[in-house]
């Protein structure tokens, strides 16, 4: 007699959903070659070419430089002469010195102590609604501007007009409870909840359920 087979409906192992994979390694240490002058120049040349919507072949036709040479320059594999850089500066209508701006550039950092956050006013600010900017770094090498806010709501308001702006936004609820609108959807936000969304849609707290309410708002958008 054959042994009794296990019931697949009860003994089958649970399937664990796959975790999302991200390409960026936050622990990666930059190679020294990424910090040298050739790499810095190459990044700027590629950035200017992309800004003007040119292919390497088109840039080759405009400058008379070979595609192979341009590829080596953009990848930091060669040290271009001043004559070559001058030709490129004319092609891009940019000062020659602009090719060096990424070399040894300063990396900004801000440390804001408790109680020293800058209180600001935004469209829709009401009495009892406090916005504290936690830091700001303007022009930077990432090409992205990030605005982190600590928002505190302590009083009910007659109306609270929705915000709508460029970029993406992350909310993280710290205290209290609000019903938050994004477009035509409503989300109940309690401590520990987060909301990540396209900020171009109308959004904002629709109902202040439990006060005081505090949450972090982090907005990111491209540099002008």
N, C-alpha and C positions, 0 to 999 in steps of 0.2 A: 504494500500500500504506500502510495506517495505521501510524504509529509505534507501537512496542511500549510498552504501558502498564507503568508501574512496578509491581513486585510489592508489593501492599498489606501483605503479611505481613512483609516485611523492611524496606521503606522508610518505613512510616508513622511519623510523629514520636511520640516517647514522651510519654505523658500525665503531666504533673506534678500530683500531688495538691494540691488547694487548701489553703492555710494557714488555720487557724482564725482567725476574726475576733472580736475582743473590743471591747466598746463603750467601755471606760474608756481614756482617753488619759492616760498617766502624765506627759506633758509639758505638760498643760493648766495654764494659769495662771488662777486664780480671778478672775472679774470683781469689780471693786470693789463692785458692787451686792450681791454675796453676803456682803460683810462688814459691811454697814450694819445699823443697829438694826432696821429694818423687816423685813429678811430673817431676822434672828435670831429675832425674835418670831414671825414666820410659821412658821418651822420648828418652834418649840416648840408652837405652837397645833395644828399638824397632827399632831405626835407625840402630844400628849395625846389628841387626838380618836381617833387610831388605837389607842392603848392601851386606850381605853374602848369600842372597837368601834362608834363612831358614824359615820354618814354626815354630810355637810355639811347635808343637809336635816333630819336629826334634831337636829343641834346648833342649827340655825336655830329649830326649834320650841321647844327648851329655853330658849334665850336671848332669843328675840324679835328677833335680828339677822337681816337679810336674807341669803339665800344668796349674793347678789352681793357684799355687804360681807365675809362670811366668806371667800369665795374670794379677794378682794383682800388680806385680812389674811394668809392662808396663803401667798400668792404674793409677799408683801413689796411690794405695789403701793400700800399706803396706810399711814399712821401712825395706829394706833388710839389713841383717847383713853384716859385713865386710867379713865373710867367704863366704856368698852367692855371694857377688860382686867379690870376688877373683875367685870363680868358673866361673863366667860369663866372667871375664877378660881373663882367660885361654881359654875359648871356642871361644872368639872373637879374641884372640891374640892381645889384646890392653891393655895399662896400666890401672890399676884400677882407677887412677885419671881422666881418660877420661870420666867416668860416671858423673862427677861433673861439666863439663865445661859449661853446660847450666844454672847452678844455679847462680843467681845474676849477669848474664852476662851484659856487658855494651851495651847499644843501641846507635849506632853511629848517629851523625847528623853533617851536614856541612852547613855553611852559607857563601856564596860567594858574596861579595859586587860587585856592578856594576863596570866594568872596571878591575876586578881582576880575571877574568876567565882565565884559562890556555889555551894558543893557542898551538895546536898540529898539527902534520902532519899525515895524513892517506894516504893509497894507493890511488892514483888518484888525490892527491892534486895538484892544478895548481895555477899559479899566479892569484891573484884576487879572489881565493876561500879560505875562512878563516873558520877554525874549532875551536871552543872554547868549551872545556870540562867544563861543569857547576858544576861538582862534581863527586866524586868517593868514594864508600864504598866497600872495598874488602871482605874478609871473614866475613860472618855474619850469624845470626841464620835463615834467610829466605831461604838460599840455592840458592838464585838468585843474579846475578850481574847485575846492571843497569848502563848504560852509557848515560847520557843526554848531548847532544851537541846543541850549537847554531851555525848554519851554515849560512855564509854570502857569496853570490856570487855577485861580482861587475864587472867582466870582462868576455867577451866571451872567449871560449877556442877551440882549434882545435878539440880535442877529450876529452871525459870524460868517462873513462872506468867504467863499472858497478861494483858495490860492490857486494860481496857475502860472507856471514858469518853465523855462528850459531845464533839461537835465533829468537826473533820477534822484530819488529821495529814499532814505531809510528812516523809519521811526522805530524807537525802542521804548516801551512803556515802563516807567519806573514806579509810579505811585498813582492811586486813584483809578478811575474808570471813565472812558469816553467811548461814544459811538463815532467812528471816523468814516468820512465819506471819501471815496475815490471814484470819480465818474458817476455811474448810476448804481454803485455797490456800497453797502454799509458794512463796517467791521466793528465788532465789539472788542475794545482794547483794554486789557487788564495787565497788571504788573508781570513782566516777563515776555509779553507778546511783542512781536515785531511786524512791521509792514514795509514792504519794499516795492516801489512803484515808479512808473513813468510820471514825472511831475508836470507834464504838459496837459494832463487831464485835470479838471477842477477837483480840488481836494481840500480837506480841512475837517476839524471836529464838528460833528453835526449835533450831538447831544452830549452835554456834560453830565454824566451819570453820577459820578462820585467825586467830590472835590475835598481837598485840593488834588489836582492831577498834574503829574510831571512826566515829561518824556523827552528823549533825545531825538533831534531831527538833524540828519546829515544829508546835505544837498551837494551833488557833484554835477558839474557841467563843463564843457570845453572852454578853454581860454579863448577870448576874442582874438 
